[in-house]
Amino acid sequence: MIKDTENNVFLDLEKVPLRSERQERRQKRLRNFLIVLMCIFFFAMGTIFGYFLIKSVHPSYKADTKNTMGEIEYILDHYWLYSSDYDDLTTELENKALYGMTNFADDPYTSYMSSEEMEEFSNSINMNYVGIGVQYSYVNGIALINKVFKDSPAEKAGVLAGDIMKAVDGISLEDKTSDDIKEMVIGEEGTDVVLSVLRGGEIIDITITRGEVDSTVYAYKENDYVVLEINSFGVDSGDRCITYLDQYTDLHKIIIDLRDNSGGYQSSVKDISGLFIGDNKIYLREKDSKGVETVDTTSAKKVYDNFTDYVVLVNENTASAAEVLAICLREQLKNVILIGTTTYGKGVIQTNRLLNNDGVLKLTAYYWYSPNGVSIDKVGIVPDIEVRDHDIYYEYYYQFADDEQYAYDCVAEAVRTSELGLDFLDYDVDRTDGYFDRSFETALIEFQGRNGLEPDGILNGRTYEAIVSEVNREMANNKDKDLQMKKAKEILNANYY
C-alpha cells in the first residue's frame, strides 16, 4: 500500500492483490479434482471408442481383459502372417473352439458339427443321395471299390467290386483325399461321369449316369431262405425292409446280415426289430446321466411271424444300432443264432441338440442295455458260433512308390499282404510271413500271366494293385469265400436248431 500525507490509502494498480492461504488451498484442490475428472472422462471415452471399433471388425470380441479367446482372435487378425488367407477368420476360430470344447479322449462320440457336416452325416446314415452307388475305401492312396449297390447306376454301367478307381473324368486321383473323390463323383441327377478303374492289369473307362441311390437295405431269395442285408439304419430303412419282406411271406428261414453296419437312428431299430419280435415289445433299455432308466418298445407296422429260423451275421465292424438289433433278436426270439466275430461294443446313445448358429452338438446322453439288461459297452457281443474269414479280410493295403519293387529273397509288409492275397485266390504259396521265397515267385508269375501283366516274378505297384483288385472282386462275387455266410447257409440247410 501507499499512504499519502492525508492518510488516504490507495491500491497499487500494477499488481494483483494477494489471496488468503485458505483460498489458495481450496482452489488447488478444485484444480486437481478437475484434472482427475478430465483424465477419467478421456479414458472412458477412449475405452468405449476402442470397444466399438473392435466390435465393428469382430463382433464376437469383447473388450475384457479376462476374455482370452477374444484377445487371441484380435491378435491373430491384426498380427498373424496368414490372417489374410481366411475370408472369415472369426467363424474359423469359433469353429475350432467348438470342436476343441467337444473333443474328449474318453468319449469319441460327442462332437460339434456345423450345419453342413450334420447334413453330410445324415446322408451317410440314410445312404440316399445322387451319385453312382458304390462303397469304397481309400487307404494309403488306394481307392478300392468294396461294394456296388444293387440296382445302382454303377451296377447298371458295369462297375465291379474290386475295381480300383484311378481317375474321374480324366483327372487323376493321385494325391486326392477321400473327400476330393466324393466331390468328383457325386453330381446332379442325369449327368454323366467317367470312372477310370484298374481291373486286373487293365485300365477301363466306364461312363456312369448319376442317379438317386438308396442303399440302406437289400434282400434276395436263395434256395428256401431270405438274405436281408441291412447296411445302415436310415430314417426309412423300416419301410425298405417291408418292401422286400412282403415278397417272401411264404419262406420261414432268414439270414440277417449286419456285418460292417456301424449303426444309425434309434427310431429305425425300433421299427425294424418290431417286424420280427412284434409290436409294443421291449427292444432296448436306457439309462441317463442321473441313473434314471427307461424302457423302449417297438412300433411295428407289420409283423413277419412266418420266419421261424434266424441266422444273424455280425463282425468287428457291427456297431451301435446294429448291435441293438442283434442282441434284441437273440434275447426275444427262439431259434436265433449269431455267427461271425465279436462286435464293436458301442453301448451308448447320442442325441443331437440344435445350436443357435445352426450347428449341432452330438451328445452322448445314455447307456443302453439289451431287453434282459445286458450292457455290451466296450466288450461287444460274442457270437454263438465264431467264424473268422481269411486273414486277407483284415488287411490294410499299401501304396507303392513309383520305383518300388520286390524280388526273390526280399522281406516286406507288401510281400506279406500279396502272399495272403494269392493264398486267398488259391495260388500255391508256402508262407505268408513277408519273406519272398520261390513258391511266391512262381505264384506271382502265374498271376501276372493270367492278368495281362509282364510275368517277371517281380512285385511292383501295378502287380500289387492287380492282386488287391482281384482279391476284392472274389470277396464280393464268390460266396464260397465268405466263410461266415457259408456257415450261415450250412446251418439253415441242416436245420441246426
Number of C-alpha atoms within 10 A of each C-alpha: 7 10 10 9 7 6 8 8 11 10 11 10 7 6 7 8 9 7 8 8 9 9 9 12 11 10 12 12 11 11 12 11 12 12 12 10 12 12 12 12 11 11 12 12 12 11 12 12 12 13 15 15 12 15 14 11 12 18 12 15 21 18 16 10 8 9 11 12 15 19 16 13 18 18 12 16 18 11 9 11 9 9 14 11 8 11 9 11 16 20 13 11 15 14 16 12 13 16 16 12 11 18 14 11 7 7 12 10 17 20 20 25 23 17 15 11 13 18 11 13 13 15 13 15 19 21 21 16 19 18 27 28 27 20 13 20 16 18 14 11 17 21 23 24 22 20 21 24 22 17 13 22 23 24 18 14 13 12 25 22 26 30 28 28 23 20 20 19 15 12 12 13 19 11 8 12 14 16 10 11 17 12 11 16 21 17 18 14 14 13 12 17 20 17 23 22 24 21 23 27 21 13 15 17 18 17 18 23 20 23 21 16 20 21 26 24 23 21 21 13 13 10 8 13 21 23 20 20 20 24 24 24 26 27 20 16 27 24 16 19 20 16 14 16 20 11 13 20 13 12 17 16 19 24 23 19 25 25 22 19 23 20 25 22 22 19 17 23 27 25 25 25 26 26 22 20 21 22 18 13 18 20 26 24 21 21 17 15 10 7 10 9 14 11 14 14 18 23 19 20 14 16 16 18 12 13 18 15 21 25 25 26 26 30 27 17 19 28 26 25 25 30 27 27 23 27 24 21 25 18 14 18 13 12 13 21 21 25 23 24 24 21 25 24 20 25 23 22 21 17 15 17 13 13 13 7 8 13 19 20 21 19 17 18 16 20 20 25 23 24 22 14 11 14 19 23 16 12 13 21 26 19 20 15 15 16 20 16 16 15 13 21 15 9 11 12 21 17 14 18 9 9 7 10 17 16 18 15 12 12 15 14 13 21 24 17 23 26 29 25 25 22 21 19 16 10 18 16 19 13 15 19 14 19 19 23 18 15 15 26 21 16 20 26 17 17 22 22 15 13 17 13 17 14 17 14 21 18 23 18 19 17 24 24 26 23 27 25 26 21 23 23 20 18 21 16 13 10 12 12 16 17 15 23 22 13 19 25 19 12 16 18 13 9 10 10 11
